[in-house]
């Protein structure tokens, strides 16, 4: 039997990091089993679907390494609507489902409770199809439904506690629960690996598989991803969109490595490992049962390590979208013609060891390309103190006299300027840094001045000096 798994997102918003994790788990499982990964877009909620969300899913999957053309699909759930209806009809004809026209209020009036599920009123009343008649599945009165779950063992559900649930609405349209089963069935899915939040649906879905006469799949319900307050990650509250991380400059390699560590770890107390190790070692049955904390700080640190591990030339390439502004990445503050690739290449190794996400490259290098630096006013006020004006004057004089404009000479020269005032280098260079780059933090100052060049450095220090009059 060929293993067939599927990833079945609904295109109703940005692509959730939790979804990306499920996709990767499915992907790796399929690869390990010599199986097939199917992508199915569950687009039956017409009111909430948008084609751009589908495109977002495809491109986000591509980014994370599940590339277009290397899987089966995408299939669209809406294209299978005929099959969904046919399955509903088969269940009715075989007596496994029946029509019901009760409203919620009717049920409440009979059971005396708003919390009670459906009471089976129409089970044997022989109501036929008609407008407003929902189709309900006749769940068994006795016995249990045992779900085989690679992560949870065998969760067992008492059938008598499962109400006769709706499988098609009063307008005849099948509900998600049924459509999802029918699609898995027609696509020959053998293993359903998905988020834990679907577990309550699983006994119902398994009953549908059985009633439709097909052996149910093996399930794996992966614990949810939570924030630092142990709340399920929500798109309203938390930063969950994979696209947002991509645009901020997380590397795909770091992201997918981190996602796979949510609730699982490779052998040997390691976290950052080559993808091939994850592909070899990942086991669904080792996934932790408790919810996994999505720790953005840790992800940042991870990403920094991935950035530092890049060969410099790759780092330079990886920065390009932020240096030019591509697609959804905003343009940098300088004009394209102001950009100087050689100057960038000269400082790139310095930046590479200092940034954690690629978008941080922009504030680190903008001083090199802008005609005058973007002054951070708070930094200016904090740094420019009594004596700064004179210090800048002395720095200008000393720099003008420099024979060789290189980092080492710049450093020893400024050190001497400070020493005359009894200042350490840190204090001496702070006003110079703010004058030249506009900021208090950034790349090593003297290397920056070397690349910026004598003329521009002096112009900026003089301009700052004038502001201090
Ligand atoms: N479309 C469902 C979702 O996005 C998938 C359900 C499933 O994987 O079975 O949550």
Boltz pocket constraint, residues with backbone or C-beta under 6 A from the ligand:
constraints:
  - pocket:
      binder: B
      contacts: [[A, 6], [A, 8], [A, 9], [A, 10], [A, 42], [A, 180], [A, 192], [A, 193], [A, 194], [A, 195], [A, 198]]
      max_distance: 6.0
